[in-house]
Amino acid sequence: MGILLTEGAPIDGTASILSMVLVYAVLIGAMYFFLMRPQKKERKRMATMLAALEIGDCILTTSGFYGIVIDITDDTVIVEFGNNKNCRIPMEKSAISKVEKPGENA
């Protein structure tokens, strides 16, 4: 208890500002490595996956439906769902979460 009540050497103003800047720099660096950097990697992986998308690929949508790509335009794809050949739905490429090539084993 006596340690808490004793006065130590006064802290220099520049030393406290420098330590505060150091703490903020460490926090910003940690945020970058734990939040922003993995998100950037994931966006890059999704962009390369969608760029390699071809007609006949089996896809999984973000809503959980499996389908086959029938046609591809700039930002949309037409997907055929199920065994019913009349169920063709246009959707945005951003709704695709996974792509499997026809000859690829899962």
C-alpha positions, 0 to 999 in steps of 0.5 A: 500500500505504501508504494501506491502513496509514494511520489515517484519522479515526475514524468516528462511531458515529451515522454508521456506524449511519445509513449501515447503515440507508441501505444496508438501506433501499436493498436493501428498496426494490430488492427491492420494485421488482424482486420484489414489484411485478411479481408483484403486477401479474401477479396483478392481470392474471390476476384480471382475465383470469379475471373476464372468462372466458366460455363459448365462450372458447378457453383454454390450461391451465398444462399446455399443453392447449388447450380450449373453456370449456363451463361456469363455476362459482365456482372451477372450469370445465368444459373440452372438449378436442380434436375429441372432444365426450365429453372434458369435464374440470372444472378449477380456474380457477387452471390457466388460463394464457391466454384467447382470445376467439372473434373475436380474432386471435392 
